[in-house]
Amino acid sequence: MPELPEVETVRRGLAPAMEGVRFKKVEARRGDLRWPLPKDFAARLEGKTVEGLGRRAKYLLADLSSGDVLLMHLGMSGSFRVFRGDGEHTPGQYQHERSKHLAHDHVVFHMANGAVVTFNDPRRFGSMKLVPRAELEQEPLLRALGPEPLGNAFDATLLARACAGKKTSLKAALSDQRVVAGLGNIYVCEALSRARLSPKRYASTIALRSGAPHERAGQLVDAIKAVLSDAIKAGGSSLRDHRRTDGALGDFQHNFRVYDREGQPCPTPGCTGTIRRIVQTGRSTFFCPVCQR
């Protein structure tokens, strides 16, 4: 499933085609994705302008001139493509041929500037929902989310407070969207490697007994911000389904330190360790048992 850098990459790719642009025509080619679309989905979008395109955790949020917000999630296999008016799209350096199965093109936005934005989702775990802006903070999909890791409010104090007293592993805590929003398996592994912290240690150990942050919390916050920023610059990571809106693959996977590198030497200078793989809460965890303590 795409994590924060992949979703942010998609947002940036969609913005030139959608921000400040009116929906000329909307095709909902089936009535449901992960959940049913509103019965009046197309009617509520057509003629409305996208006043802004944002992101909250792994969700895309299109602010509409009607006062609604179009809340979109890529799911496991969802992707957007942006086509020019002539039906062509610009291939990227890592272009992969797009699915030929038109049945998987579930939602098509025809924009007033001539762009055609298509949402393709073979597994249909993605979703689209219209939420009144005034009710967004109470939206069940968003209200329990933790802080944005790239936001100014996310710091060592905030993370330590969220982890204080937790007996779960640090890996499990960081994967909890209530603790920090948008992180998933890949970037938790990579951030812990950069911070030289073991994924197996208790989450509570990044806080002092008083609840104040241990120095580990500061190291971890810095590592999280750095790895996410680097991944966004690289266009995200492409393992199976993630594509940019021009069809190109992200390339941060070439910069992984530990993820999917089981048996390879640890890249930390001076470390003689070998990357190991273990399973935590049903997911693979990759780390160096020598320098991550």
GIPEGI-V413528 format. One record per run of one state. SS is the DSSP state (hx for helix, st for strand, lp for the rest). FROM is the first residue (numbers start at 1). TO is the last residue. Records with the same first field share a line. If there is no record, write none. Layout:
# GIPEGI-V413528
SS = FROM-TO ; FROM-TO
This chain:
# GIPEGI-V413528
lp = 1-3 ; 19-21 ; 29-31 ; 33-35 ; 37-40 ; 46-48 ; 57-58 ; 65-67 ; 74-78 ; 84-101 ; 112-115 ; 121-126 ; 139-146 ; 149-155 ; 164-168 ; 176-179 ; 182-184 ; 196-201 ; 208-212 ; 214-214 ; 234-251 ; 256-264 ; 266-273 ; 281-282 ; 289-293
hx = 4-18 ; 41-45 ; 102-104 ; 133-138 ; 156-163 ; 170-175 ; 185-195 ; 203-206 ; 215-233 ; 252-255
st = 22-28 ; 32-32 ; 36-36 ; 49-56 ; 59-64 ; 68-73 ; 79-83 ; 105-111 ; 116-120 ; 127-132 ; 147-148 ; 169-169 ; 180-181 ; 202-202 ; 207-207 ; 213-213 ; 265-265 ; 274-280 ; 283-288
